[in-house]
Amino acid sequence: MALKAYATEEIIKHFRTMEIEKAKNKSMEEIARSVGGLQLDQAHRLKELEKENGRLKRLVADQALDNNLLHMVSLAIVGLFDLETSVGLDLKYDGSKFRD
């Protein structure tokens, strides 16, 4: 079976339709039938990609939090940020490492 080549506008239209239908709590099979352009295996692949996208978004969010924490600690080391009062930690720096 030959695959149909979709124009970019058609793909965007299909994704938008799927987002609207998904907001209505429809299953992927129902969405695939309503869109008409996707086969069932393509709808399952889309569901897998959405799951992976969610995982990657959480990963990026965690990384942003880590970067923010490292930035606060680096500012605290040079004395531009008071980590003890801002975070509630009682840390002392003895020149080579932090100690409680």
N, C-alpha and C positions, 0 to 999 in steps of 0.2 A: 504494500500500500504506500503510495507516494505521500509525503508530508506536504501540507499546504504552507507556503511562505506567507506569513502575516506581516502587514505593514506595522510600523511602530505605533501609529495611531490606533490600529485595531487591537494591538496588545494592551495598550494603556486603557482602552475602553473596556476590554475584558477584565482586566485587573480591577478597575473601578467598580464594575458590576459585581465582581466577586466580593469586594469589600463591603458593598451595600448589602448583599445577600448574607454575608457572614455576620453582619451586625444584626440581622434578623434571626440569628441563631439557626441557620439552615446548615445541613450537613454538606460535606464536600461533594457527595454524589448529587444532591439536589442542586447545588450551585453549578456543577458541571453540566447538568441537564438544562438549566435555565440559560446558561451562557451559550451552550450549543457548540462552541468552537473547540472545547476541550474534551478529550477522551477521558475515560475513568482513570487510566494509569497516569495521565498528565495531571489530573486533579490530585491524585495521591502524591505525586512528586511535588506539586505546589504546596501541599500540606507539610511535607517533609522540609521543604525549603523555608516555610514560615516558622517551623519549629527551630530549625537551625538559626534563622535570623533572630529569634527571641533569645536563644542561647548566646549568640554573639553580642547582642545588645546588653545583656547582663554582664558579659565579660568586659565590655568597654566601660560600663558603669563602675564595675569593681576596680578597673584599672585607673579610672579617673579619681576614685576615692583614694586609692593608694598614692597616686601622684600628689593629690592635695595634702595628704598626711606627710609625705616626704618633704613637701615644700614648707609646711608649718614647722617641722622638726629642723630643717636647715635654717630657717629664719630664727628659730629659738637658739640654735647653736651660736649664731653670730650676734644674738642679742636684740634682734628687731621684733621679736614676738615673745610674749610671756606664756609659755606652754603650761606652766603650773596653774595659773589662774584661769586660763582659757579652757583647758581640758580637765582640770581638777586633779592633775598628777603632782606628786611630790618627788621630782627627780632632781638629782644633784649631778653636776658634771665636774669630774675631778681632773680633766685635762686629757684623759685617754679613753674614758668610757662613762656612760651614765650609770648611776647607782641609785637605789631606792633609799 
